[in-house]
Amino acid sequence: MATINTILCPLDFSDASRHALDHAIAIAGWYRAKLVALHTYHPVFLPVPGLAMVGAVDNSIPDANAVEQMTDEMTALLRPAKTAGLVTEALVQMGTPTIEILAAATSLHADLIVMGTHGATGFDHAILGSVTEKVLRRAHCPVLTVPPRAHATSKLPFKKLLCPVDFADPSLAALESALSLAQESDAHVTILHVLEWPTDMEPLANRPINVPEYRQFREHDAAAHLAKLVPDGAAHWCSASTRLAHGKPYRAILEIAAEESADLIVLGVHGRNAIDLMLFGSTTNQVVRRATCPVLTIRR
């Protein structure tokens, strides 16, 4: 995602989606990208007299006046981007939101989807919004999820980025994007690696291994790998530092994001097979649901 040419931002006219649009406009401005706003609506159903309602025939028709009104409203919301000299487009599509969003992302060759979430606290952690969750699981391009304005602790423009890495390809791709965003928004990136130790060290105790020395070795090894991730000359175009933490990865990520007042978390997501789609990566799943700042997920 080092280059962003087209950004897709689904809108449902809620405050959550308008907040997401603010982020889409900011990012589009940094990359001088085209910004496409998409609203999907359910059509009016007109029953035909004398026709049995068996679900075999769809007499749905688009309401031309409603479509025009929605298009005008979206155009008004895009006005700040237009004023800033960005290329914008307002699309209104009839159909199922998830299907239309994914189809638009494909047809537009979108480099990024920006969406709002509906979760907040408690049980709401389990509810990102069904559309957002399905897009997160199925989209081929990076997806930026933005928490509701009332619960957000981040600010625009992004000045503090947190990029957790596990040294696998997806997290390295995420780091590339984080560094690119840092360059565009003049931000600082904290590159984080979390060491998760077994909760029960008994198996290790029964083996000829010195646990303290093993931990020390792991820490030194991880620190060395982290240091290599900071590009040569990075200080000339962005600010980056490394950090090592211990514990359950998602908890450590959320705690450090809060501690550092992160404006954005950038995460790499593993794979696209059936199990990956079902679990959506346990760490990523928890972070996206609980973070109070936007989360950018990048699938590799």
C-alpha positions in Angstrom: 0.0 0.0 0.0 3.0 2.3 -0.6 0.9 4.0 -3.3 -2.8 4.8 -3.0 -4.6 5.9 -6.1 -8.3 5.1 -5.3 -10.1 5.0 -1.9 -13.5 3.6 -1.5 -15.6 4.8 1.4 -19.0 3.2 2.0 -21.6 5.6 3.5 -24.9 5.0 5.3 -25.3 8.6 6.4 -24.7 7.7 10.0 -22.3 9.6 12.2 -20.0 6.6 12.2 -19.7 6.6 8.4 -19.3 10.4 8.3 -16.4 10.0 10.8 -14.9 7.4 8.5 -15.2 9.8 5.6 -13.2 12.4 7.5 -10.3 9.8 7.6 -10.8 8.9 3.9 -10.6 12.5 2.9 -7.4 13.1 4.9 -5.7 10.0 3.4 -6.8 10.9 -0.1 -5.3 14.3 0.4 -1.9 12.9 1.4 -1.7 10.6 -1.6 -3.8 12.8 -4.0 -6.0 9.8 -4.5 -9.4 9.6 -6.1 -12.1 9.3 -3.4 -15.3 7.3 -4.2 -18.2 7.4 -1.8 -20.7 4.5 -2.1 -24.2 4.2 -0.7 -26.1 1.0 -1.1 -29.9 1.0 -0.5 -32.7 -1.5 -0.5 -35.2 -0.8 -3.2 -38.9 -0.2 -2.8 -40.9 -3.4 -3.3 -44.2 -3.1 -5.2 -46.5 -6.1 -5.1 -48.3 -6.9 -8.3 -52.1 -7.4 -7.8 -53.1 -11.0 -8.2 -49.5 -12.3 -8.1 -48.8 -14.8 -5.3 -46.0 -13.6 -2.9 -43.9 -16.7 -3.2 -40.6 -14.9 -3.6 -40.0 -16.2 -7.1 -40.5 -12.8 -8.8 -38.7 -9.6 -7.8 -40.7 -6.5 -8.6 -38.3 -4.2 -6.9 -37.8 -0.9 -8.7 -35.4 2.0 -7.9 -37.0 5.2 -6.7 -35.4 7.9 -9.0 -36.2 10.7 -6.7 -34.7 8.9 -3.7 -31.6 8.0 -5.7 -31.1 11.7 -6.8 -31.6 12.9 -3.2 -29.0 10.4 -1.9 -26.6 11.3 -4.6 -26.9 15.0 -3.8 -26.4 14.3 -0.1 -23.2 12.3 -0.8 -22.0 15.0 -3.1 -22.4 17.5 -0.3 -20.5 15.3 2.1 -17.6 15.1 -0.5 -17.5 18.9 -0.9 -14.5 19.3 1.4 -12.5 16.8 -0.7 -13.6 18.5 -3.9 -12.6 21.9 -2.5 -9.2 20.5 -1.6 -8.7 19.7 -5.3 -9.3 15.9 -5.0 -11.1 13.9 -7.7 -14.3 12.5 -6.1 -17.3 10.4 -7.2 -20.6 9.6 -5.5 -22.1 6.2 -6.3 -25.6 5.0 -5.3 -26.2 1.3 -5.8 -29.2 -0.8 -5.3 -28.5 -4.2 -3.6 -26.9 -5.9 -0.6 -24.3 -3.7 1.0 -21.5 -6.2 1.4 -21.8 -7.5 -2.1 -21.9 -4.0 -3.6 -19.0 -2.8 -1.6 -16.8 -5.7 -2.6 -17.9 -5.5 -6.2 -17.1 -1.7 -6.3 -13.7 -2.3 -4.7 -12.9 -4.8 -7.4 -14.2 -2.8 -10.3 -12.6 0.4 -9.1 -9.3 -1.3 -8.4 -9.5 0.3 -4.9 -6.3 0.5 -3.0 -8.1 1.1 0.3 -11.5 0.7 1.8 -12.4 3.1 4.7 -15.4 2.1 6.9 -16.9 3.0 10.2 -17.6 0.5 13.0 -20.5 0.5 15.4 -18.9 -1.2 18.5 -18.2 0.6 21.7 -18.0 -1.2 25.0 -19.1 -4.5 26.7 -21.2 -6.7 24.4 -20.8 -4.2 21.6 -17.2 -5.4 21.2 -18.8 -8.3 19.4 -20.6 -6.0 17.0 -18.5 -4.2 14.4 -21.5 -4.0 12.2 -22.2 -7.0 10.1 -21.4 -5.2 6.8 -18.0 -4.0 8.1 -17.1 -7.4 9.5 -17.9 -9.2 6.2 -15.9 -6.7 4.2 -13.0 -7.1 6.6 -13.0 -10.8 6.0 -13.5 -10.8 2.3 -11.8 -7.7 0.9 -8.6 -8.2 -1.2 -7.4 -4.7 -0.5 -6.4 -3.0 2.8 -9.3 -2.0 5.0 -9.3 0.9 7.5 -11.9 0.6 10.2 -12.7 3.7 12.1 -14.4 3.6 15.6 -17.4 5.8 16.4 -16.6 9.4 17.0 -18.0 9.3 20.5 -15.5 6.5 21.5 -12.5 7.5 19.5 -9.3 8.6 21.2 -7.4 9.4 18.0 -6.9 12.5 16.1 -6.4 13.6 12.5 -3.9 13.9 11.0 -2.2 10.7 12.2 0.9 11.6 14.3 1.5 8.4 16.2 1.3 5.1 14.5 1.7 1.6 16.1 2.7 -1.3 13.9 2.9 -4.7 15.6 5.1 -7.2 13.8 5.7 -10.9 14.1 8.3 -10.9 11.4 6.1 -12.8 9.0 5.3 -11.4 5.5 1.9 -9.9 6.4 3.3 -7.9 9.2 6.2 -6.7 7.1 3.7 -5.6 4.4 1.9 -3.7 7.1 5.1 -2.0 8.2 5.7 -0.9 4.7 2.3 0.8 4.7 2.8 2.3 8.1 6.1 3.8 7.1 4.5 5.2 3.9 1.6 6.8 6.0 4.2 8.2 8.4 6.0 9.8 5.6 2.8 11.4 4.2 1.5 12.6 7.5 4.8 13.4 9.2 4.1 10.9 11.9 6.1 8.7 14.3 5.9 4.9 13.9 6.4 2.5 16.9 7.4 -0.9 15.6 6.2 -3.4 18.2 6.9 -7.1 18.8 5.2 -9.0 21.6 6.8 -12.0 23.1 4.1 -14.4 24.4 5.4 -16.9 27.0 3.6 -20.2 27.9 1.2 -19.7 30.8 2.5 -22.9 32.3 6.3 -23.2 32.2 6.2 -26.7 33.7 7.0 -28.5 30.4 10.1 -26.3 30.1 11.1 -27.0 33.7 11.2 -30.8 32.9 13.6 -30.3 30.1 17.4 -29.5 30.2 16.8 -25.8 29.5 17.6 -22.7 31.5 14.3 -20.7 31.3 15.8 -17.3 32.3 18.6 -17.7 29.7 16.1 -18.8 27.1 13.9 -15.8 27.7 17.0 -13.5 27.5 18.0 -15.1 24.2 14.5 -14.6 22.8 14.5 -11.0 23.9 17.9 -10.3 22.4 17.0 -12.1 19.2 13.7 -10.2 18.8 15.4 -6.8 19.5 17.9 -7.5 16.9 15.2 -8.4 14.3 13.3 -5.2 15.2 16.4 -3.0 14.8 16.8 -4.4 11.2 13.3 -3.3 10.3 14.0 0.4 10.6 15.0 1.4 7.1 18.4 3.0 6.5 17.9 6.8 6.3 14.4 6.6 7.7 15.2 9.6 9.9 15.2 11.7 6.7 11.6 11.0 5.8 9.9 9.7 8.9 10.4 9.0 12.6 10.5 5.3 13.8 11.4 3.5 16.9 11.2 -0.1 18.2 9.6 -1.6 21.3 9.5 -5.0 22.8 6.6 -6.2 25.0 5.5 -9.3 26.8 2.1 -10.9 27.2 -0.9 -11.8 25.2 -0.4 -10.0 21.9 -3.8 -8.3 21.5 -3.7 -7.1 25.1 -0.2 -5.7 24.8 -1.1 -4.0 21.5 -4.2 -2.3 22.9 -2.3 -1.3 26.1 0.6 0.2 24.3 -1.8 1.9 21.8 -3.5 3.6 24.8 -0.2 4.4 26.5 1.2 6.0 23.5 -2.0 7.7 22.4 -1.8 6.0 19.0 -3.8 7.6 16.2 -3.6 4.4 14.1 -2.8 0.7 14.5 -1.5 -1.0 11.3 -1.8 -4.8 11.3 -0.9 -7.5 8.9 -3.5 -10.3 8.4 -2.5 -13.9 7.5 -3.9 -15.8 4.6 -7.3 -16.1 2.9 -8.1 -19.8 3.4 -11.3 -21.0 5.1 -9.9 -21.2 8.6 -8.2 -17.7 8.2 -11.5 -16.2 7.1 -13.4 -17.8 10.0 -11.0 -16.8 12.7 -9.9 -13.6 11.0 -6.7 -13.9 13.0 -7.4 -14.0 16.7 -5.1 -11.1 17.5 -6.4 -8.9 14.6 -10.0 -9.8 15.5 -9.6 -8.6 19.1 -7.7 -5.5 18.2 -10.1 -4.4 15.5 -13.1 -4.9 17.9 -11.6 -3.2 20.9 -9.3 -0.4 19.6 -10.3 3.2 20.3 -8.3 4.4 17.3 -8.6 3.4 13.6 -7.1 0.0 12.6 -5.7 -0.6 9.2 -5.6 -4.3 8.2 -3.5 -5.5 5.4 -3.9 -9.0 4.1 -1.0 -10.8 2.5 
